Each structure stands twice: as C-alpha cells, then as structure tokens.
Amino acid sequence: MTVELTVDKVSRAFGGVYAVRDVSLTVPAGELRAVIGPNGAGKSTLFALIGGQLAADTGTVALDGIRVERRPAHRRGIGVVFQTARVFHGMTAFENVMVGAHAVTRAGFLAAALRLPRHHRDERRIREKALTCLDRVGLADWADRPAEELPLGQQRSLQLARALCGEPRLLLLDEPASGLRAAEREHLATLITRLRTEGLTILLVEHDVAFVMRLADRITVLDLGRVIADGTPAEVRANPEVRTAYLGPETVRPSEPHPGVEGVAG
C-alpha cells in the first residue's frame, strides 16, 4: 500500500544560513515527484529531512497525515537509495538485499537467538523476498557475486533492491543517475518507470534535469532553499523563474526560445 507524503513549512539552517526554508509539498499516493534545482538549492538537505537523516528546525513531515519526522526511515515505511553506492563489503549481492528485509521481520531478536520456528519461517521468507527483489531490478544473475565487485550501475540497482526488500510505501531516490553510463541510465529509467506504474509513491531528487523530465508526474523546483516552481514537466520547462535559476538572469530574454531546461545540469 502506498502513501501520501506531506511536507509542511520545513526549514533547516546551518550556522545561521538556511539550506531549506519554509518548504511545503504534497506527493499523492502513487505519484512520482521530482525535486530539482541548481547547485546549492537545498535538494540534498530536503532529501535528508524527509528521509530522517536530518531533523528539521521547524515544520513537519507526514505520511497519510501521521507525523514521522523523528522516526527512522525503515520504521516509517520509507525506502532510501542514496547517491553514493552503499554496499556491505564481504557480502554477496544476495546477502546485501536480505539486510533490507530484516528491518520488517516479525520474529524479533529473541526468536532469532533461540532459533525458534518462527525465526526459520522469517528467514525463509526473507530469502524468497531477496531473490524476488534481485530479479525485479535485473540482478538475479549477480546474486552470488561480492557486492563490492559490481559495477556502479549494478550497485545502484542493488541498493534499490535492498530498499524494495523492506516493503516501502514511499521510495526516496537521491540522484540515482549520477555517474552512470548511458546504458545504465536507460536501465534505471525503465526500472523507475515500472515501479511508478506499479503504484509505488516515489520522490526523486536529481541533478540531471533531462532524466527528470522524462520520468516525473510533477516537479518541484528549489532555489536558495525555497520552492520557486511546482507543476508538470511542461509547466516547469516553460517557467521563466526556473530558467533564471538555472541559466542566470542575463541569459534569459522573453523574445528568445529557451534552449531547454532539460539540457542543463542543476
């Protein structure tokens, strides 16, 4: 079951300087929402505030109306995929994905320590789920490979499989296309599109606007920590304030056709 994400007037400052200020957005259940903005816009800070890696100075984060900002992501039904590939070294791809499911096991520590029957049932269920998630992201053939030996594109897919293994209701993706080759980016775009089609609520924070424009249902644009635009890809592409934020005011002339925000990395 997916959820609606509501961010209400969230702010966070560092050393007296606001990275995010009074940001509000609502992501309906089943929507793929992208957050874009030029360097220093506050994208990563907002991602961390929603994912629980940072605490907001003011404002709230809620899932289906229930405040969750001070609870760990996996306890809120949120799956997180970070820009930096995070894999457990010395473990296979399969074992890495299994870690994601342990956050939602039913048996608990005591059952595991005593090797009770319900623990064995949980372990069997986790293994089945991990294999399913590996297959879901196209990594079934890599299951027994050491995770650290996988190319970057496969490591990103591995992180995604691990997040999916935790049965998230909301998926947060932090610049997943960063550093990928063209074929890897295409595979990732296809995978994200399939997850959206399946109804999973997704928040995508991305530096590559072209990647976002082809995937998102709606786009929220940040600049200097504030929301400056929110709308469909077509609406955002045509927004003069977005053009100014990416290209600088001296390059924007109303009489000239814009070369395309989607071609500018922000």
Long-range contacts (C-beta under 8 A, 24 or more apart in sequence): 1-169, 2-29, 2-30, 2-169, 2-170, 2-199, 2-200, 2-201, 3-29, 3-63, 3-64, 3-77, 3-169, 3-170, 3-201, 4-28, 4-29, 4-63, 4-64, 4-65, 4-201, 5-33, 5-50, 5-61, 5-62, 5-63, 5-170, 5-201, 5-203, 6-60, 6-61, 6-62, 6-63, 6-65, 7-46, 7-49, 7-50, 7-59, 7-60, 7-61, 8-59, 8-60, 8-61, 8-62, 9-58, 9-59, 9-60, 10-46, 10-49, 10-56, 10-58, 10-59, 10-60, 10-61, 11-56, 11-57, 11-58, 11-59, 12-45, 12-49, 12-54, 12-55, 12-56, 12-57, 13-57, 18-225, 19-45, 19-225, 20-45, 20-46, 20-49, 20-222, 20-225, 21-225, 21-226, 22-59, 22-226, 23-59, 23-222, 23-225, 23-226, 23-227, 24-59, 24-227, 25-220, 25-227, 25-230, 27-201, 27-203, 28-201, 29-199, 29-201, 30-196, 30-199, 30-200, 30-201, 31-201, 31-202, 31-217, 31-218, 32-192, 32-196, 32-202, 32-204, 32-215, 32-216, 32-217, 33-202, 33-203, 33-204, 33-216, 33-217, 33-218, 33-219, 33-220, 34-203, 34-204, 34-205, 34-206, 34-212, 34-215, 34-216, 34-218, 34-219, 34-220, 35-203, 35-204, 35-205, 35-206, 35-219, 35-220, 35-221, 35-222, 36-205, 36-206, 36-207, 36-209, 36-212, 36-219, 36-220, 36-221, 36-222, 36-236, 36-266, 37-221, 37-222, 37-223, 37-245, 37-266, 38-223, 38-245, 38-246, 38-266, 39-266, 40-224, 41-222, 41-223, 41-224, 41-225, 41-245, 41-266, 42-222, 42-224, 42-225, 42-226, 43-205, 43-207, 43-222, 44-174, 44-205, 45-225, 46-205, 46-222, 47-172, 47-174, 47-203, 47-205, 50-78, 50-172, 50-203, 51-78, 51-80, 51-172, 52-76, 52-78, 63-169, 63-170, 73-172, 74-103, 74-104, 74-166, 75-103, 76-170, 77-167, 77-168, 77-169, 77-170, 78-168, 78-169, 78-170, 78-171, 78-172, 79-163, 79-164, 79-166, 79-168, 79-170, 79-171, 79-172, 80-163, 80-172, 80-174, 81-156, 81-159, 81-160, 81-163, 81-171, 81-172, 81-173, 81-174, 81-176, 82-159, 82-174, 83-174, 83-175, 83-176, 83-178, 85-152, 85-155, 85-156, 85-158, 85-159, 86-159, 87-147, 87-148, 87-150, 87-155, 87-158, 87-159, 88-147, 89-146, 89-147, 89-148, 90-146, 90-148, 91-146, 91-147, 92-143, 92-144, 92-145, 92-146, 92-147, 93-134, 93-139, 93-142, 93-143, 93-144, 93-145, 93-146, 93-147, 93-150, 93-154, 93-158, 94-130, 94-131, 94-134, 94-143, 94-144, 95-147, 96-147, 96-158, 96-162, 97-130, 97-133, 97-134, 97-158, 97-161, 97-162, 97-165, 98-126, 98-127, 98-130, 98-165, 99-162, 99-165, 100-130, 100-133, 100-161, 100-162, 100-163, 100-164, 100-165, 100-166, 101-125, 101-126, 101-129, 101-130, 101-165, 101-166, 101-167, 102-126, 103-166, 104-166, 104-167, 126-165, 129-165, 130-161, 130-165, 133-161, 133-162, 133-164, 133-165, 134-161, 136-161, 136-164, 137-161, 137-164, 137-191, 138-187, 138-191, 151-184, 152-179, 152-180, 152-184, 153-180, 153-181, 153-183, 153-184, 153-187, 153-188, 156-180, 156-184, 156-188, 157-187, 157-188, 157-191, 160-191, 164-195, 168-200, 169-200, 169-201, 170-200, 170-201, 170-202, 170-203, 171-195, 171-200, 171-201, 171-202, 171-203, 172-202, 172-203, 172-205, 173-202, 173-203, 173-204, 173-205, 173-206, 174-205, 175-205, 175-206, 175-207, 175-208, 176-204, 176-206, 177-206, 177-207, 177-208, 177-211, 178-207, 178-208, 185-211, 189-214, 189-215, 207-265, 207-266, 208-265, 209-246, 209-261, 209-262, 209-263, 209-264, 209-265, 209-266, 210-262, 210-263, 212-262, 213-237, 213-261, 213-262, 221-245, 236-261, 237-261, 237-262
